[in-house]
Amino acid sequence: MEKKSVWKKITGSREASLVIVLIVLCIIVEILNPTFLSPTNIGQIFRNNALTMIMALGMLCILLTGGIDISITSILAFSGMSVGMLLKYDILHNTFLLFLIAAAIGLVAGGLNGLIISKGKVTPIICTMGFMYIWRGLAYVMSNSAWASGEDVAGFSDFGKDGSIGPYVLLVLVYMIFFVMMKWSKFGRKIYAVGSNAEAARISGINVDRILTSAYAIMGLLAGICGALSVAIYASAQPNMQYGKEMDVIAACVIGGVSMSGGRGTVVGTFFGALIMAIIAKALPLVGIDSIAQNTVKGVIILAVVLLNVITQRVMDKQNLERREM
């Protein structure tokens, strides 16, 4: 058997190519700003981007089925405002119960998305666009032109304050659960099957509608949890929280090699994609790039990584074809 060169091994693995991108990116930024890789900055990278990194897992499930959800930050805002108002008006202060309520709100919201898409056969982008306005609107209605300040959420915000391990524990826990679920569970295999060929999955006995509904419900669940986490990290609840950040979540998945046509993507790749997005967000201000130009530079980096993913996938497809021909 012909031994693969180191280069072929690297280009034949999507995750390996992402690791190289991460290393190169960190080296460049560290050269430009020697404080970048300090323990404080590394901690802030994970803490400040925990919301995107967690929601990227839900988006992974949806993209694997060939769908998309652009209502996620609106669900986050609605569940986050619910938590904020409960705290503001002294109705509830138990951290666990508040996270549970936020998760339940997100689960119901995501489940409604999934039911309309699977049973009503509505295009995912259209359905979630409608709900994007609905959930964000309800967040504004609930706030009634008010917002929950740091004083209102005192105590609960201890979970996410700088120096607390709360966000890191939640991040690790969610990734461990999803890694096991997507790699070894029947549900994970069914998601891949539905995304690869929905009709073939249906013929093989998989309840496609149930899998689709479950994928969107999981996304809603994570968005709801992130709504509560956002209140804890930023010590406030406002109806415009995380506005427009759904694009960062989608970009994290795409950078991580998740196919938007369904059936291809991994938890590890999603983690690396989200981490690249987090590093870019932290690095651009540190290296002195003007705030006006940051989005342009960010876009260029994202495109470059996506192109690398495309090249890597072509190499992998070619190698698989060569093995079959042998």
Summary of the structure (lengths in Angstrom):
residues: 326
radius of gyration: 20.4
end to end distance: 10.6
largest distance: 69.8
contacts: 1155
relative contact order: 0.20
helix: 75%
strand: 1%
